[in-house]
Amino acid sequence: MSIVIDAVSKRFGQFAALNDVSLEARPGEFLALLGPSGSGKTTLLRMIAGLDFPDSGHVLFDGADMTGTPAAERQIGFVFQNYALFRHMTVADNIAFGLTVRARRDRPAKADIRARVAELLDLIQLPDLGHRYPAQLSGGQRQRVALARALAVEPRLLLLDEPFGALDAKVRKDLRRWLRELHDRLGLTSVFVTHDQEEALELADRVVIMNRGVIEQIGTPREVYDMPATPFVSEFVGETNRIPVTVADGRVLHHGQALDVSPKALANGPAELHFRPHEALLGDDAPGALPIVVGAVHKRGGTWRVEARVDDIAVEIDTSGPLPERGARAGLRFDDVQIFPAL
Ligand SMILES: Nc1ncnc2c1ncn2[C@@H]1O[C@H](COP(=O)(O)OP(=O)(O)OP(=O)(O)O)[C@@H](O)[C@H]1O
């Protein structure tokens, strides 16, 4: 199923939680909504779910306008971080819940519900735990049961709000791989809210980066990492070094000295150079290079991480080449670099 969010805005009193947000999820796509706390991710998810309604704009599923349709009629599966299982019900009864509460005419026969629950227990790889109570499960197992409960009603769309937020790093990593496989196998369209960039970049086909109620960029994990559209995305996704410069008549100046850097199409005025540690080439302090003073050096994975300073600004560079001495003057060059107008 495809989802279209068309110019959706939502206010809470004077506060604009979503401001003219538009995006599309293609059928079978896994979208991550990524952004800092309060950026509007959950509000947007709730509009898609039908748990809340926009002040203006539209929500379409497969082209049909669902803007005012309540959640119960949207055929959606939800998994929330704090969407606790019913403690007094067994795992099997929890999974069956969405089917057993249906009106009699839509409710499957008891034997069919049992069969469906057994199928879902297999799917979440907990085939023998149907008789247990939630308190007898680990956190990761509970979230898998929550997912099975969401899938029981055969949703067309799966919405997940920080489903693994409360779990430890290792379980989280395992579960997210498993979730991605499940998404592919079942042919779902999924929207996943997270503020963990690693999770978003690893899981999603495309990442929607949100900030203060607007979308800063929508792109593949590679696009948002390698080609950040805004300074916010550059800072929020991955590590970034930022150096103030000036654009003047097609040149990029640092303390009046021209750098070998393309100003792209920027107008004259103050600007900011953004580069990731692996994007700088460490060399000598020749004209055109950004001058640095080398600090500590330490091993990081297969490369060296060099800490350095540009004036009093700390920068970090990854290199596998010859290592400069601490205190040495050196210079940085760039194959490709992001440059944004100063805010
Ligand atoms: N019912 C509400 N009434 C008033 N303000 C609200 C309401 N729901 C959300 N907000 C505000 O809207 C903003 C966006 O909230 P939202 O929950 O969408 O953010 P989020 O990006 O999901 O954050 P988090 O990562 O912390 O969950 C926040 O500033 C929040 O305080």
The ligand as an SDF file (V2000), in Angstrom:
LIG
                    3D

 31 33  0  0  0  0  0  0  0  0999 V2000
   -1.3950   16.4110   22.6590 N   0  0  0  0  0  0  0  0  0  0  0  0
   -0.4690   17.3670   22.6710 C   0  0  0  0  0  0  0  0  0  0  0  0
   -0.6910   18.5560   23.2480 N   0  0  0  0  0  0  0  0  0  0  0  0
    0.2360   19.5340   23.2360 C   0  0  0  0  0  0  0  0  0  0  0  0
    1.4590   19.4310   22.6610 N   0  0  0  0  0  0  0  0  0  0  0  0
    1.7450   18.2740   22.0750 C   0  0  0  0  0  0  0  0  0  0  0  0
    0.8220   17.1790   22.0440 C   0  0  0  0  0  0  0  0  0  0  0  0
    1.3930   16.1650   21.3720 N   0  0  0  0  0  0  0  0  0  0  0  0
    2.6240   16.5910   21.0170 C   0  0  0  0  0  0  0  0  0  0  0  0
    2.8320   17.8580   21.4100 N   0  0  0  0  0  0  0  0  0  0  0  0
    4.0470   18.6540   21.1910 C   0  0  0  0  0  0  0  0  0  0  0  0
    4.3660   18.5920   19.8130 O   0  0  0  0  0  0  0  0  0  0  0  0
    5.7760   18.4520   19.6170 C   0  0  0  0  0  0  0  0  0  0  0  0
    6.0770   17.2570   18.7790 C   0  0  0  0  0  0  0  0  0  0  0  0
    5.7990   16.1010   19.5210 O   0  0  0  0  0  0  0  0  0  0  0  0
    6.0910   14.6420   18.9780 P   0  0  0  0  0  0  0  0  0  0  0  0
    5.6560   13.6840   20.0230 O   0  0  0  0  0  0  0  0  0  0  0  0
    5.5000   14.5000   17.6260 O   0  0  0  0  0  0  0  0  0  0  0  0
    7.6780   14.6520   18.8640 O   0  0  0  0  0  0  0  0  0  0  0  0
    8.6690   13.4650   18.5690 P   0  0  0  0  0  0  0  0  0  0  0  0
    9.5380   13.9220   17.4640 O   0  0  0  0  0  0  0  0  0  0  0  0
    7.9220   12.2030   18.3800 O   0  0  0  0  0  0  0  0  0  0  0  0
    9.5170   13.4290   19.9100 O   0  0  0  0  0  0  0  0  0  0  0  0
   10.0610   12.1870   20.7890 P   0  0  0  0  0  0  0  0  0  0  0  0
   11.2420   11.6480   20.0520 O   0  0  0  0  0  0  0  0  0  0  0  0
   10.4370   12.8600   22.0770 O   0  0  0  0  0  0  0  0  0  0  0  0
    8.9230   11.2240   20.9260 O   0  0  0  0  0  0  0  0  0  0  0  0
    6.3870   18.4020   20.9980 C   0  0  0  0  0  0  0  0  0  0  0  0
    6.9070   19.6720   21.3260 O   0  0  0  0  0  0  0  0  0  0  0  0
    5.2300   18.0520   21.9060 C   0  0  0  0  0  0  0  0  0  0  0  0
    5.3930   18.6100   23.1900 O   0  0  0  0  0  0  0  0  0  0  0  0
  1  2  1  0
  2  3  1  0
  2  7  2  0
  3  4  2  0
  4  5  1  0
  5  6  2  0
  6  7  1  0
  6 10  1  0
  7  8  1  0
  8  9  2  0
  9 10  1  0
 10 11  1  0
 11 12  1  0
 11 30  1  0
 12 13  1  0
 13 14  1  0
 13 28  1  0
 14 15  1  0
 15 16  1  0
 16 17  2  0
 16 18  1  0
 16 19  1  0
 19 20  1  0
 20 21  2  0
 20 22  1  0
 20 23  1  0
 23 24  1  0
 24 25  2  0
 24 26  1  0
 24 27  1  0
 28 29  1  0
 28 30  1  0
 30 31  1  0
M  END
$$$$
